[in-house]
Amino acid sequence: MSTTPLSGRALAALLPPVVAILIALVVGDLLILMFGQQPGAVYKLLLEGTWGNAYGFGQVLYKATTLIFTGLAVAVGLRAGLFNIGAESQLAAGGFAAALIGVALPGAFPGVVAVLLCMLAAALMGGLVGAVPGVLNARFGAHEVIVTIMLNFIVLAILNYIVAEHLHVPETLHTPAIKTGLIARLSDFIPGFHGSAANLSIIISFIFAAALGFYLFRMRGGYELRAVGLQPEAAEYGGVSVPGTWIRAMMISGALAGLGGINYVLGYKGYYEEGFAGGAGFLGIAVALVGRNHPAGVVLAALFFATLSQGGLAVHALVPKQFVDVLQGVVIISVATTVPEVRRALQARGLA
């Protein structure tokens, strides 16, 4: 059991992202002033275009949904000491599998069962893609970073070939529309969300975040996974199969990323389309880092990055769209640099 005070652990978890956001805001102020605008006016417009109206808030929820899944995927790998950079291809593979099942099922098939089958297909396909680097690492020592990077190109190329040559609707680059298994939009229940792509996948992402938290911190498998990530030699000495844990971690990671595909495929467009991931797999790395690899932190970080993404559209009239990209980069760099400094400061005060 850890002897670190609970308050110290809480501060060590919360301070780095808070400091990183404050640093990003200061840098953002300087950039805004360089563009000849007032920081207060820009940030006010950003908030009004996101959390300040139903449509903007709905778009934040929609963008955050995929980021929650990919952030959780990266977080699981990092907890096991593995760096999964393949969430982009795992996300695409999951969305493709969900679309295939949705197209294959007859229109009269029960919708709820169809959604569950599509989700299962997405998780299995994403988990399969994730298992490849896990097995290669465990059996042959192939570094998961290199393997996942290469798999991004391979998997996306294969999927694009299949769609372009065999499954696309004429004059498009997407699969036929799904007959059944679509996830309801939030606008079906809340009229204010009309026009927004937000759907019930956001609830599903919260459920999986809670389930992952329970697995990591309340179940033996999660304890073994974290133990391997902290000290694989000690974990192996304690009877944990390190290679088996690495494979399991990458499969779980891939499955979570694959499930992120349902947000677009089942909840928005109703078909798989080339390039639908839009970099969400790579941004999931930032979400996991800012969220400190904790499911609750990942959810908050996903909402934060989704707010910046949607807010960039709202403030485009005042500052260039690259402004938001710079803020995201500053947040990531700040988190990476403040974590050791916060730990040293807390240790010096006997809080960690």
C-alpha positions as CSV (number, residue, x, y, z in Angstrom):
1,M,0.0,0.0,0.0
2,S,1.3,3.5,-0.9
3,T,2.5,5.6,2.0
4,T,2.0,8.8,0.1
5,P,-0.7,11.0,1.6
6,L,-4.0,11.1,-0.3
7,S,-3.8,14.9,-0.6
8,G,-0.3,14.6,-2.0
9,R,-1.4,12.0,-4.6
10,A,-4.3,14.2,-5.6
11,L,-2.1,17.3,-6.0
12,A,0.4,15.3,-8.0
13,A,-2.4,14.2,-10.3
14,L,-4.2,17.6,-10.6
15,L,-1.5,20.2,-10.6
16,P,0.3,19.3,-13.8
17,P,-2.7,19.7,-16.1
18,V,-3.9,22.8,-14.2
19,V,-0.4,24.4,-14.6
20,A,-0.2,23.3,-18.2
21,I,-3.6,25.0,-19.0
22,L,-2.6,28.2,-17.2
23,I,0.7,28.3,-19.2
24,A,-1.2,27.7,-22.4
25,L,-3.6,30.6,-21.5
26,V,-0.6,32.9,-21.0
27,V,0.9,31.9,-24.3
28,G,-2.5,32.3,-25.9
29,D,-2.8,35.8,-24.5
30,L,0.5,36.8,-26.1
31,L,-0.5,35.3,-29.4
32,I,-3.9,37.1,-29.4
33,L,-2.2,40.4,-28.6
34,M,0.2,39.8,-31.5
35,F,-2.8,39.4,-33.8
36,G,-4.1,42.8,-32.5
37,Q,-7.1,41.4,-30.6
38,Q,-8.1,41.4,-26.9
39,P,-7.6,38.1,-25.1
40,G,-10.8,38.5,-23.1
41,A,-12.9,39.0,-26.3
42,V,-11.4,36.0,-28.0
43,Y,-11.8,33.6,-25.0
44,K,-15.4,34.9,-24.5
45,L,-16.2,34.2,-28.1
46,L,-14.6,30.7,-27.8
47,L,-16.8,29.9,-24.8
48,E,-19.9,31.3,-26.3
49,G,-19.3,29.1,-29.4
50,T,-18.9,26.0,-27.4
51,W,-20.4,25.7,-23.9
52,G,-22.5,28.9,-24.4
53,N,-25.0,27.5,-26.8
54,A,-26.7,24.1,-27.4
55,Y,-25.3,23.4,-30.8
56,G,-21.8,24.3,-29.9
57,F,-22.0,22.2,-26.7
58,G,-23.4,19.3,-28.8
59,Q,-20.4,19.5,-31.1
60,V,-18.1,19.5,-28.1
61,L,-19.7,16.3,-26.9
62,Y,-19.5,14.7,-30.3
63,K,-15.8,15.5,-30.7
64,A,-15.1,14.5,-27.1
65,T,-16.7,11.1,-27.6
66,T,-14.1,9.8,-30.0
67,L,-11.3,11.4,-28.0
68,I,-12.5,9.6,-24.9
69,F,-12.2,6.3,-26.5
70,T,-8.8,6.9,-28.1
71,G,-7.5,8.6,-24.9
72,L,-8.5,5.5,-22.9
73,A,-6.8,3.3,-25.5
74,V,-3.5,5.2,-25.2
75,A,-3.9,5.4,-21.4
76,V,-4.2,1.6,-21.0
77,G,-1.1,1.0,-23.0
78,L,0.9,3.6,-21.0
79,R,-0.3,2.0,-17.7
80,A,1.3,-1.2,-18.9
81,G,4.5,0.6,-20.0
82,L,3.6,0.5,-23.7
83,F,3.2,3.4,-26.1
84,N,0.3,2.7,-28.5
85,I,0.6,5.1,-31.4
86,G,-1.7,3.0,-33.5
87,A,-5.0,4.3,-32.2
88,E,-5.7,5.9,-35.6
89,S,-5.7,2.6,-37.5
90,Q,-7.5,0.8,-34.6
91,L,-10.2,3.5,-34.7
92,A,-10.6,3.2,-38.4
93,A,-10.7,-0.6,-38.3
94,G,-13.3,-0.6,-35.6
95,G,-15.5,1.8,-37.5
96,F,-15.1,-0.3,-40.7
97,A,-16.1,-3.5,-38.8
98,A,-19.2,-1.7,-37.3
99,A,-20.2,-0.5,-40.8
100,L,-19.8,-4.0,-42.3
101,I,-22.1,-5.5,-39.7
102,G,-24.6,-2.7,-40.0
103,V,-24.7,-3.1,-43.8
104,A,-25.0,-6.9,-43.6
105,L,-27.9,-7.0,-41.1
106,P,-31.4,-6.8,-42.5
107,G,-33.4,-3.6,-42.0
108,A,-36.0,-5.5,-39.8
109,F,-33.3,-6.6,-37.3
110,P,-33.8,-5.2,-33.8
111,G,-32.0,-2.0,-33.5
112,V,-30.6,-2.4,-30.0
113,V,-29.2,-5.9,-30.8
114,A,-27.8,-4.5,-34.0
115,V,-26.0,-1.7,-32.1
116,L,-24.5,-4.3,-29.7
117,L,-23.4,-6.5,-32.6
118,C,-21.8,-3.5,-34.3
119,M,-20.0,-2.5,-31.1
120,L,-18.8,-6.0,-30.6
121,A,-17.4,-6.1,-34.1
122,A,-15.7,-2.7,-33.6
123,A,-14.1,-3.9,-30.4
124,L,-13.0,-7.2,-31.9
125,M,-11.5,-5.6,-35.0
126,G,-9.7,-2.9,-33.0
127,G,-8.5,-5.5,-30.5
128,L,-7.2,-7.6,-33.3
129,V,-5.2,-4.7,-34.8
130,G,-3.9,-3.9,-31.3
131,A,-2.9,-7.5,-30.6
132,V,-0.4,-7.5,-33.5
133,P,2.1,-5.2,-31.9
134,G,1.4,-6.8,-28.5
135,V,2.3,-10.3,-29.8
136,L,5.3,-9.0,-31.8
137,N,6.6,-7.2,-28.7
138,A,6.0,-10.1,-26.3
139,R,7.4,-12.9,-28.6
140,F,10.1,-11.2,-30.6
141,G,10.9,-7.9,-28.8
142,A,9.7,-5.7,-31.6
143,H,9.1,-2.2,-30.2
144,E,5.4,-1.3,-30.1
145,V,6.0,2.3,-31.2
146,I,7.6,1.2,-34.5
147,V,5.0,-1.6,-35.1
148,T,2.0,0.6,-34.4
149,I,3.3,3.4,-36.6
150,M,3.8,1.0,-39.5
151,L,0.4,-0.6,-38.9
152,N,-1.3,2.8,-39.2
153,F,-0.2,3.0,-42.8
154,I,-0.9,-0.7,-43.6
155,V,-4.3,-0.9,-42.0
156,L,-5.6,2.4,-43.4
157,A,-4.3,1.5,-46.9
158,I,-6.0,-1.9,-46.8
159,L,-9.3,-0.4,-45.6
160,N,-9.2,2.3,-48.3
161,Y,-8.5,-0.3,-50.9
162,I,-11.4,-2.5,-49.8
163,V,-13.8,0.4,-49.8
164,A,-12.6,1.9,-53.1
165,E,-12.6,-1.4,-55.0
166,H,-15.4,-3.4,-53.5
167,L,-17.7,-1.6,-51.1
168,H,-18.1,2.0,-52.1
169,V,-21.2,3.7,-53.2
170,P,-20.8,4.9,-56.8
171,E,-19.0,8.2,-57.1
172,T,-18.2,8.3,-53.4
173,L,-15.5,6.8,-51.1
174,H,-17.8,5.4,-48.4
175,T,-19.6,2.2,-47.8
176,P,-23.3,1.7,-48.4
177,A,-25.6,3.2,-45.7
178,I,-26.2,1.1,-42.6
179,K,-29.7,-0.5,-42.6
180,T,-30.1,-0.9,-38.8
181,G,-28.0,-0.3,-35.7
182,L,-27.8,3.4,-35.8
183,I,-27.3,5.2,-32.5
184,A,-29.8,8.0,-31.7
185,R,-28.9,11.6,-31.8
186,L,-29.1,13.7,-28.6
187,S,-31.4,16.1,-30.7
188,D,-34.0,13.3,-30.6
189,F,-34.4,13.9,-26.9
190,I,-33.2,17.5,-26.5
191,P,-34.5,19.8,-29.3
192,G,-31.8,22.4,-28.5
193,F,-29.1,20.0,-30.0
194,H,-30.8,20.2,-33.4
195,G,-28.1,20.1,-36.1
196,S,-25.4,18.8,-33.8
197,A,-23.8,15.4,-34.5
198,A,-23.8,14.6,-30.7
199,N,-25.3,11.2,-30.1
200,L,-25.7,8.6,-27.3
201,S,-22.2,7.3,-28.0
202,I,-21.1,9.9,-25.4
203,I,-23.0,8.0,-22.7
204,I,-21.4,4.7,-24.0
205,S,-17.9,6.4,-23.7
206,F,-18.7,7.4,-20.1
207,I,-19.7,3.8,-19.3
208,F,-16.5,2.4,-20.7
209,A,-14.4,5.0,-18.9
210,A,-16.0,3.9,-15.6
211,A,-15.6,0.3,-16.5
212,L,-11.9,0.8,-17.3
213,G,-11.4,2.6,-14.0
214,F,-13.0,-0.3,-12.1
215,Y,-10.8,-2.8,-14.0
216,L,-7.6,-0.9,-13.5
217,F,-8.0,-0.1,-9.8
218,R,-10.4,-2.8,-8.4
219,M,-9.6,-6.0,-10.3
220,R,-6.6,-8.3,-10.3
221,G,-6.0,-8.0,-14.1
222,G,-5.8,-4.2,-13.8
223,Y,-3.4,-4.5,-10.8
224,E,-1.2,-6.8,-12.8
225,L,-1.3,-4.5,-15.8
226,R,-0.2,-1.5,-13.7
227,A,2.4,-3.5,-11.9
228,V,4.0,-4.5,-15.2
229,G,4.0,-0.9,-16.3
230,L,5.7,0.3,-13.1
231,Q,8.3,-2.5,-12.8
232,P,8.1,-5.5,-15.1
233,E,10.9,-7.4,-13.4
234,A,9.3,-7.1,-10.0
235,A,5.9,-8.1,-11.4
236,E,7.4,-11.1,-13.1
237,Y,9.1,-12.1,-9.8
238,G,5.7,-11.9,-8.2
239,G,4.2,-14.4,-10.6
240,V,2.8,-12.1,-13.3
241,S,3.2,-13.1,-16.9
242,V,4.8,-9.9,-18.4
243,P,4.4,-11.0,-22.1
244,G,0.8,-12.1,-21.5
245,T,0.0,-8.8,-19.8
246,W,1.5,-6.8,-22.7
247,I,-0.6,-8.7,-25.2
248,R,-3.7,-8.2,-23.1
249,A,-3.0,-4.5,-22.6
250,M,-2.6,-3.9,-26.4
251,M,-5.8,-5.9,-27.1
252,I,-7.8,-3.8,-24.6
253,S,-6.2,-0.7,-26.0
254,G,-7.1,-1.6,-29.5
255,A,-10.6,-2.6,-28.6
256,L,-11.2,0.8,-26.9
257,A,-9.9,2.7,-29.9
258,G,-12.0,0.5,-32.2
259,L,-15.1,1.3,-30.2
260,G,-14.5,5.0,-30.9
261,G,-15.5,4.4,-34.5
262,I,-19.2,3.9,-33.5
263,N,-19.4,7.7,-32.8
264,Y,-19.0,8.6,-36.5
265,V,-20.3,5.4,-38.2
266,L,-23.3,4.6,-36.1
267,G,-24.1,7.9,-34.5
268,Y,-23.4,10.5,-37.2
269,K,-23.0,9.5,-40.9
270,G,-24.4,5.9,-40.9
271,Y,-21.5,4.6,-43.0
272,Y,-17.7,4.2,-43.0
273,E,-15.8,6.8,-44.9
274,E,-12.2,7.1,-45.8
275,G,-10.4,9.5,-43.4
276,F,-13.2,9.7,-40.9
277,A,-10.9,9.5,-37.9
278,G,-9.5,12.9,-38.7
279,G,-6.5,12.6,-36.5
280,A,-8.5,11.6,-33.4
281,G,-6.3,8.6,-32.9
282,F,-3.2,10.7,-32.6
283,L,-4.9,13.4,-30.5
284,G,-5.8,10.6,-28.1
285,I,-2.1,10.5,-27.1
286,A,-2.4,14.1,-25.9
287,V,-5.7,13.4,-24.2
288,A,-4.1,10.5,-22.3
289,L,-1.0,12.5,-21.3
290,V,-3.0,15.5,-20.1
291,G,-5.5,13.2,-18.3
292,R,-2.6,11.5,-16.5
293,N,-3.6,8.1,-17.8
294,H,-6.6,8.0,-15.5
295,P,-10.1,7.3,-17.0
296,A,-11.6,10.3,-15.2
297,G,-8.8,12.6,-16.3
298,V,-9.1,11.3,-19.9
299,V,-12.8,12.3,-19.9
300,L,-12.0,15.8,-18.7
301,A,-9.0,16.1,-21.1
302,A,-11.2,15.0,-24.0
303,L,-13.8,17.6,-23.2
304,F,-11.0,20.2,-23.0
305,F,-9.5,19.4,-26.4
306,A,-12.9,19.1,-27.9
307,T,-13.7,22.6,-26.6
308,L,-10.5,23.9,-28.2
309,S,-11.3,22.2,-31.5
310,Q,-14.8,23.5,-31.7
311,G,-13.9,26.9,-30.3
312,G,-11.3,27.3,-33.0
313,L,-14.2,27.5,-35.5
314,A,-15.9,30.1,-33.3
315,V,-12.9,32.5,-33.0
316,H,-11.7,32.0,-36.6
317,A,-12.9,35.5,-37.5
318,L,-10.6,37.1,-34.9
319,V,-7.5,34.8,-34.9
320,P,-6.1,32.2,-37.4
321,K,-7.3,28.6,-37.0
322,Q,-3.7,27.6,-36.2
323,F,-4.1,29.5,-32.9
324,V,-5.9,26.4,-31.4
325,D,-3.3,24.0,-32.7
326,V,-0.6,26.1,-30.9
327,L,-2.6,26.1,-27.6
328,Q,-2.9,22.3,-27.8
329,G,0.8,21.9,-28.4
330,V,1.7,24.2,-25.5
331,V,-0.6,22.2,-23.2
332,I,1.1,18.9,-24.1
333,I,4.6,20.3,-23.7
334,S,3.6,22.0,-20.4
335,V,2.2,18.7,-19.0
336,A,5.4,16.8,-20.0
337,T,7.6,19.4,-18.3
338,T,5.5,20.2,-15.2
339,V,5.0,16.6,-14.0
340,P,8.5,16.1,-12.7
341,E,8.7,19.6,-11.3
342,V,5.4,19.2,-9.4
343,R,6.6,15.8,-8.0
344,R,9.9,17.4,-6.8
345,A,8.0,20.3,-5.2
346,L,5.6,18.0,-3.4
347,Q,8.4,15.7,-2.2
348,A,10.3,18.7,-0.9
349,R,7.3,19.6,1.2
350,G,6.7,16.0,2.3
351,L,3.4,15.7,0.5
352,A,4.5,13.0,-2.0
